[in-house]
Amino acid sequence: MTEVAPRLALRHLSKSFGGTHALRDVSLAVLPGEVHGLLGENGSGKSTLIKVLAGFHAPEAGELQVEGERIPLPLAIGQFREFGMSFVHQDLGLIPSLSVAENLRLTDLATSRRWFISWPAERRRAQAIVDRFGIAVDPAVRVADLRPVQRAQLAIARAVEGLTARSGNGGRGLLVLDEPAAYLPRHERDGLLALVREVAAAGAGVLFVTHDLHAALAVAHRVTVLRDGRNAGTVEAAGADVDGLVNLIVGGALAALDAAPALPEGRAAATVAGLSGATAHDVSFAVREREIVGLTGLAGSGFEEVPYLLYGAGRCRTGRLEFGRTHDLREMTPVRALRAGIALLPGDRLHDGGVPSLSVGANVTLPVLARYAPRHRLERRRMRRDAGALLTRQAVRPPDPDVLLGALSGGNQQQALLAKWIGAGPRLLLLDEPTRGVDVGARMRIAAALRTLSGEGVAIVCASGDHEELSRLCDRVLVFGAGRVASELAGDDVTEARIAERCQAAARPARDPGS
């Protein structure tokens, strides 16, 4: 592979914003047929590097080569297409209201000069594309009706088709994947990674940007880690492991946060009885003070809706909660939950967990706004001071309460929203996928914050499909199957392998004794 020119080579790339160095003398190369992982914390420089390739940022120094040919920098916005590059971003860029065929053929149709579109012919072309990439979807189906993994596969297929159409190189250019699997359940990522391997096997170079270290090791040939804008190292994936990558990403400074001594058991803080919703059925369990209880299972098994039912953010058919007093969960609302000392950090942080158009300080103080208006007038200076202290405690970057929430990286948004609930002082904290789509440093800080809260007596319920996260964080794990709690793991049994095994067992239909 090293005998041929790289599909892409960046040499000595530097970019600053004011006095902040986003990239400092960064070099990397993506070879033909190679999946090259790009890892690093939020703020490490990954996004800046991608935006230089896309033409959104002009570097102060550096050189770009494509197929051995030197390309002048900066690139104009969209110029990357001329050099056989294509991008798939985290939002995928699909139009949910249009069909699979319309999404696949949209760019070609928009740029052609045809007066008439033969939709049967377009659907046949789309069918050929999805067949070629092994995506089991009907071209006539709306993208909104596809599973998340199918949408991600569709976006990649469209991007590779774009490589072929624009550069005439048979799809052997450079495909940049910027966190396309960030919001996929772990068990659905294998199908996406298989497609990435196929794209590289056909001769394309793939730059795979991800926070998922397991995915990077599973699919990449080599991995480059950025830290504080510098290249912290490029390693062969075959000889690397997760712990080694973590040390490169965070510099070893946070390694101690990953292991914490077991906390002594407390008394029962909350008891759930007979909880039923759209999928969950007759769910009962207890959570002790100083305990973190995990809820998991395969997608659709019912564990995902439990935090929302307990908080009154989902429609509850039956159930009661013993928490200070008896609560009829059919009548629970978010306002009543807050008053009872219950907080929820939802999985969709920007749409459901915060207000991106407001400042971080406004978001952090929102649940306790009355605290800052004793005389019906907001004490904004005190709000800003308290918010800044919470942001500093949670290591939010920057710890500036005046920055818009939507301007922060995903990991910093999640840490800020966790700070919001820490400031509210809950006694029961409900979490849905608390570390989904965040980098390893933010993941470790969030885990450390949750352990601290647990040690202070807060009962925590964490719903997640990330078995590794649950094994490192939880004292007990309840595994769901067909809407019910199928089994429980505790103590030394709370391991990634055991959780995965129980999830699969819970998904298998029970055998008929008479068969």
C-alpha positions in Angstrom: 0.0 0.0 0.0 2.9 2.4 0.8 4.2 2.1 -2.8 1.3 4.0 -4.3 0.3 7.7 -3.9 -2.1 8.3 -1.0 -5.7 9.1 -1.9 -5.3 12.1 0.4 -2.2 13.6 2.1 -2.2 16.5 4.5 1.2 17.9 5.6 2.0 20.4 8.3 -1.5 21.8 8.5 -2.1 24.7 10.9 -5.2 26.7 11.7 -5.9 29.3 14.5 -8.9 31.2 15.6 -7.8 34.3 17.4 -5.2 33.2 19.9 -6.5 29.6 19.9 -4.6 27.0 17.9 -7.1 24.5 16.5 -4.6 22.7 14.4 -0.8 22.7 14.9 1.5 21.1 12.3 -0.9 18.2 11.6 0.0 15.6 9.0 -1.8 12.4 7.9 -2.3 10.3 4.8 -5.2 8.0 3.7 -4.1 5.3 1.3 -6.1 3.6 -1.5 -8.2 0.8 0.0 -7.6 2.0 3.6 -10.0 3.0 6.3 -8.2 5.6 8.3 -9.7 6.4 11.7 -9.5 9.9 13.1 -10.0 10.1 16.8 -9.8 12.8 19.6 -11.8 14.6 22.2 -14.2 17.4 21.2 -12.0 20.4 20.6 -9.0 18.3 19.6 -9.1 19.6 16.0 -11.0 16.9 14.1 -13.9 19.2 13.0 -11.5 21.9 11.9 -9.5 19.5 9.8 -12.7 18.3 8.1 -13.8 21.8 7.5 -10.5 22.6 5.8 -11.1 19.8 3.4 -14.7 21.0 2.8 -13.5 24.5 2.1 -15.1 26.1 5.1 -11.8 27.1 6.8 -8.6 28.5 5.3 -5.5 27.2 7.0 -2.5 29.5 7.8 0.0 26.8 6.7 -0.1 23.3 5.2 -0.2 21.3 2.0 -2.8 19.1 0.5 -2.2 16.3 -2.0 -4.8 14.2 -3.8 -3.5 11.2 -5.7 0.0 12.6 -5.4 -1.0 15.9 -7.0 -0.5 19.1 -5.0 -3.8 21.1 -4.5 -3.5 24.8 -3.6 -5.1 25.7 -0.3 -7.5 27.1 0.7 -10.2 25.2 -1.2 -13.4 27.0 -2.1 -16.6 25.7 -0.5 -17.7 22.6 -2.5 -14.4 22.4 -4.5 -13.6 19.1 -2.9 -16.0 17.4 -5.4 -13.6 18.3 -8.2 -10.9 16.1 -6.5 -13.0 13.0 -6.0 -13.9 13.7 -2.4 -17.3 13.1 -0.8 -18.6 13.7 2.7 -21.2 12.1 5.0 -21.8 14.1 8.2 -23.5 13.1 11.4 -26.9 14.5 10.3 -26.5 12.4 7.1 -28.0 15.1 4.8 -31.1 13.1 3.8 -34.6 14.5 3.3 -36.9 12.4 5.4 -40.1 13.3 3.5 -38.7 12.0 0.2 -38.3 8.4 -0.9 -35.1 6.4 -1.0 -35.0 6.8 -4.8 -35.5 10.6 -4.7 -32.7 10.9 -2.1 -30.3 8.8 -4.1 -31.0 10.5 -7.4 -31.7 14.1 -6.2 -28.3 15.6 -7.0 -28.2 14.1 -10.5 -31.8 15.1 -11.2 -31.2 18.7 -10.0 -28.2 19.2 -12.2 -29.4 17.5 -15.3 -31.2 19.4 -18.1 -33.9 16.9 -18.7 -37.5 18.2 -19.1 -39.0 14.8 -18.2 -38.3 12.4 -15.4 -39.2 8.8 -15.8 -39.8 7.7 -12.2 -40.0 4.0 -13.0 -36.5 4.3 -14.5 -35.2 6.3 -11.6 -36.5 3.7 -9.2 -34.8 1.0 -11.2 -31.5 2.9 -10.9 -32.0 3.3 -7.2 -32.8 -0.4 -6.8 -29.5 -1.2 -8.6 -27.6 1.1 -6.1 -29.1 -0.4 -3.0 -28.6 -3.9 -4.3 -25.0 -3.2 -5.1 -24.4 -2.0 -1.5 -26.5 -4.7 0.1 -29.1 -2.4 1.6 -32.4 -4.1 2.1 -34.8 -1.2 1.4 -37.5 -0.5 -1.1 -36.7 2.6 -3.3 -40.3 3.7 -3.0 -40.2 3.9 0.8 -39.8 7.3 2.5 -36.5 7.8 4.3 -38.5 8.8 7.4 -39.7 5.2 7.6 -36.3 3.6 7.5 -34.4 2.4 10.5 -31.4 4.6 11.6 -28.8 2.2 10.4 -30.5 2.0 6.9 -30.5 5.8 6.7 -26.7 5.8 7.5 -26.1 3.1 4.9 -28.1 5.1 2.3 -26.1 8.2 2.9 -22.9 6.4 2.4 -24.2 4.7 -0.8 -25.2 8.1 -2.1 -21.8 9.6 -1.3 -20.0 6.7 -3.1 -22.2 7.1 -6.1 -21.3 10.7 -6.1 -17.6 9.8 -6.2 -18.2 7.8 -9.3 -20.4 10.3 -11.0 -18.1 13.3 -10.4 -14.7 11.9 -10.8 -15.2 9.0 -13.1 -12.9 6.9 -11.0 -15.3 4.1 -10.3 -15.9 5.3 -6.7 -12.2 5.1 -5.8 -11.8 8.6 -4.5 -11.9 9.7 -0.8 -14.9 9.2 1.4 -15.0 11.3 4.6 -17.4 9.8 7.2 -17.9 12.3 10.1 -19.6 10.4 12.9 -22.3 8.7 10.7 -22.9 6.1 13.4 -23.1 8.4 16.4 -26.7 7.8 17.2 -26.9 4.1 16.2 -27.4 1.4 18.9 -24.2 -0.6 19.2 -25.9 -3.8 17.8 -26.8 -2.0 14.6 -23.3 -0.6 13.9 -22.0 -3.8 12.5 -24.0 -3.4 9.3 -22.7 0.1 8.8 -19.1 -1.0 9.4 -19.5 -3.8 6.9 -20.5 -1.3 4.3 -17.5 0.9 5.1 -15.2 -2.1 4.6 -16.8 -2.8 1.2 -16.3 0.8 0.1 -12.6 0.6 1.0 -12.2 -2.9 -0.5 -13.4 -1.4 -3.9 -10.4 1.0 -3.8 -11.6 4.1 -2.1 -9.8 5.8 0.8 -12.0 6.3 3.8 -11.4 8.9 6.5 -13.5 7.6 9.4 -14.1 10.2 12.1 -15.6 8.7 15.3 -15.8 8.7 19.1 -16.5 5.0 19.1 -13.1 3.4 19.8 -14.4 -0.1 19.4 -15.8 0.8 15.9 -12.5 2.4 15.0 -10.5 -0.7 15.9 -13.0 -3.0 14.2 -13.0 -1.2 10.8 -9.8 0.9 10.5 -6.4 -0.2 9.1 -4.7 2.8 10.9 -5.8 5.3 13.4 -4.6 8.9 13.9 -5.4 10.6 17.2 -5.5 14.4 17.6 -5.0 16.0 21.0 -5.1 19.8 21.5 -4.7 20.4 17.8 -1.6 18.2 17.4 -1.1 14.7 16.0 -0.7 12.6 19.2 0.1 9.6 17.2 -0.8 7.3 14.2 -1.0 3.6 15.0 -1.8 0.4 13.3 -5.3 -0.7 14.4 -4.3 -4.4 14.4 -1.8 -3.7 17.2 -3.8 -1.3 19.2 -6.3 -1.6 22.0 -8.9 0.7 23.6 -6.8 1.5 26.7 -3.9 2.5 24.4 -6.2 4.8 22.4 -7.6 6.3 25.5 -4.1 7.2 26.7 -3.4 8.9 23.4 -6.7 10.8 23.3 -6.6 12.1 26.9 -2.9 11.9 27.6 -3.5 9.5 30.5 -4.7 12.4 32.7 -8.2 10.9 33.1 -7.4 7.2 33.4 -8.0 7.2 37.1 -11.6 8.2 36.6 -12.4 4.9 34.9 -12.2 2.8 38.0 -14.0 3.7 41.3 -14.4 1.7 44.5 -17.8 0.2 45.0 -20.1 2.3 47.2 -21.9 0.9 50.2 -25.5 0.1 49.7 -28.2 2.5 50.9 -31.8 2.2 51.7 -34.5 2.0 49.0 -34.9 5.4 47.6 -37.5 4.7 44.9 -39.7 1.7 44.1 -41.5 1.3 40.8 -44.5 -1.1 40.6 -46.6 -2.3 37.7 -45.2 0.3 35.2 -46.7 -0.1 31.6 -46.4 2.1 28.6 -46.4 1.7 24.8 -43.9 -1.2 25.0 -42.9 -1.7 28.6 -45.4 -4.0 30.5 -45.8 -4.5 34.2 -42.2 -3.4 35.1 -41.3 -3.4 38.8 -37.9 -2.6 40.4 -36.3 -0.6 43.2 -33.4 1.8 43.3 -31.4 2.3 46.4 -29.7 5.5 47.6 -26.1 5.6 46.3 -26.9 3.1 43.6 -26.8 3.3 39.8 -29.2 0.9 38.1 -28.9 0.2 34.4 -31.7 -0.6 32.0 -30.9 -2.3 28.7 -32.0 -4.8 26.1 -32.2 -5.0 22.3 -33.9 -2.1 20.5 -37.6 -2.1 21.0 -37.5 -4.3 24.1 -39.1 -1.5 26.3 -36.2 -0.3 28.4 -35.8 2.9 26.4 -39.2 4.3 27.5 -38.9 3.7 31.2 -37.1 7.0 32.2 -39.7 9.0 30.2 -42.7 7.1 31.8 -41.3 7.8 35.3 -40.8 11.5 34.5 -44.2 12.0 33.0 -42.7 12.6 29.6 -44.4 9.5 28.1 -47.9 8.2 28.3 -48.2 5.7 31.2 -51.0 3.2 31.1 -50.4 1.8 34.6 -47.9 2.1 37.4 -47.0 3.7 40.7 -43.8 5.2 42.1 -43.0 5.1 45.8 -40.7 8.1 46.2 -41.2 10.1 49.3 -44.9 9.4 48.9 -47.0 7.3 46.5 -47.2 8.7 42.9 -49.8 7.5 40.4 -47.6 7.4 37.3 -50.7 7.9 35.0 -50.9 11.4 36.5 -47.2 12.2 36.5 -46.0 15.3 34.6 -42.5 16.8 34.2 -43.6 19.7 36.5 -44.7 17.2 39.2 -41.6 15.2 38.8 -39.3 18.2 39.3 -41.2 19.2 42.4 -40.7 15.7 43.7 -37.0 15.8 43.2 -36.8 13.8 40.0 -34.7 14.9 37.0 -34.4 13.5 33.4 -31.5 13.9 31.0 -33.1 12.7 27.7 -31.2 11.0 24.8 -31.9 13.8 22.3 -30.0 16.5 24.1 -30.7 19.4 21.8 -34.3 18.8 21.0 -35.5 17.4 24.3 -32.8 18.3 26.9 -32.0 21.9 26.2 -32.6 25.1 24.3 -29.8 25.6 21.8 -30.7 29.2 21.0 -30.3 30.2 24.6 -27.0 30.7 26.5 -25.5 27.9 28.5 -26.1 29.9 31.6 -29.8 30.2 30.8 -30.1 26.5 30.2 -28.2 25.6 33.4 -30.5 27.7 35.6 -33.8 27.0 33.8 -35.1 24.3 36.2 -34.5 26.6 39.2 -35.4 29.9 37.8 -37.6 30.8 40.7 -34.6 30.7 42.9 -33.2 33.8 41.2 -36.4 35.8 41.3 -37.2 36.3 45.0 -38.8 39.7 44.3 -40.2 38.9 40.8 -37.0 40.2 39.2 -34.3 38.0 37.9 -30.9 38.3 39.7 -28.9 37.8 36.5 -25.5 38.4 38.1 -26.1 35.6 40.6 -27.5 33.4 37.8 -24.3 33.9 35.8 -22.1 33.3 38.8 -23.8 30.1 39.8 -23.9 28.8 36.2 -20.2 29.5 35.8 -19.4 27.5 38.9 -21.4 24.5 37.7 -19.8 24.7 34.3 -16.3 24.7 35.8 -17.3 21.8 38.1 -18.3 19.8 35.1 -15.2 20.8 33.0 -17.4 22.3 30.2 -15.3 24.0 27.6 -15.5 26.9 27.6 -16.9 27.5 31.1 -18.6 30.6 29.8 -22.3 31.0 30.7 -22.8 33.5 27.9 -22.0 31.1 25.1 -25.0 29.6 23.2 -25.7 26.0 24.1 -26.0 25.1 20.4 -22.4 26.4 19.7 -20.8 23.8 22.0 -19.6 20.5 20.9 -21.7 17.4 21.6 -19.8 16.3 24.7 -19.7 19.8 26.2 -23.5 20.2 25.6 -24.1 16.9 27.5 -21.8 18.0 30.3 -23.6 21.4 30.5 -27.0 19.7 30.6 -25.8 17.4 33.3 -24.6 20.4 35.2 -28.2 21.8 34.9 -29.6 18.9 36.8 -26.8 18.8 39.3 -27.7 22.4 40.1 -31.3 21.4 40.6 -30.4 19.0 43.4 -32.4 15.9 42.4 -32.8 12.8 44.6 -33.6 10.6 41.6 -31.8 11.1 38.3 -33.1 9.4 35.2 -30.8 9.1 32.2 -31.3 8.0 28.6 -28.0 7.2 26.7 -26.0 9.8 28.7 -22.8 9.3 26.7 -24.2 8.7 23.2 -22.2 10.6 20.5 -19.6 12.1 23.0 -15.9 11.7 23.0 -14.0 9.5 25.4 -12.8 12.4 27.6 -16.4 13.7 28.0 -17.6 10.2 28.6 -15.2 9.7 31.5 -16.0 13.1 33.0 -19.7 12.3 32.9 -19.1 8.9 34.5 -17.1 10.6 37.2 -19.9 13.1 37.8 -22.5 10.4 38.1 -20.4 8.5 40.6 -20.0 11.6 42.6 -23.8 12.2 42.6 -24.3 8.6 43.6 -21.9 8.9 46.5 -23.9 12.0 47.7 -27.0 9.8 48.0 -28.7 10.4 44.6 -30.4 7.3 43.2 -29.7 7.0 39.4 -31.4 5.0 36.7 -29.5 4.8 33.4 -31.1 3.4 30.2 -28.5 2.6 27.6 -27.8 0.2 24.8 -24.0 0.6 25.4 -23.1 -2.5 27.3 -19.5 -1.4 28.0 -20.8 1.9 29.5 -23.2 0.0 31.7 -20.6 -2.5 32.9 -18.3 0.3 34.0 -21.0 2.5 35.5 -23.7 0.4 37.1 -24.1 -1.5 40.4 -27.0 -3.5 38.9 -28.4 -4.0 35.4 -31.9 -5.0 34.5 -32.2 -6.7 31.1 -35.5 -6.2 29.2 -37.1 -8.6 26.7 -40.6 -8.2 25.1 -41.4 -5.2 27.4 -40.6 -6.9 30.7 -37.6 -7.3 33.0 -36.2 -10.6 31.8 -33.2 -10.9 34.1 -31.0 -9.0 36.5 -27.2 -8.8 36.8 -25.4 -7.5 39.9 -21.9 -7.3 41.4 -19.2 -9.2 39.5 -21.8 -10.4 36.9 -22.1 -6.8 35.5 -19.7 -7.3 32.6 -20.1 -6.3 28.9 -20.1 -10.0 27.8 -22.7 -11.0 30.4 -25.0 -8.1 29.5 -24.8 -8.8 25.8 -25.5 -12.5 26.5 -28.6 -11.8 28.6 -29.9 -9.3 25.9 -29.7 -11.9 23.2 -31.3 -14.5 25.5 -34.1 -12.1 26.4 -34.8 -11.6 22.7 -35.3 -15.3 22.0 -38.9 -16.4 22.1 -39.8 -18.8 25.0 -40.0 -22.4 23.9 -43.5 -24.0 24.1 -43.3 -26.8 26.7 -45.7 -28.9 24.6 -43.7 -28.7 21.4 
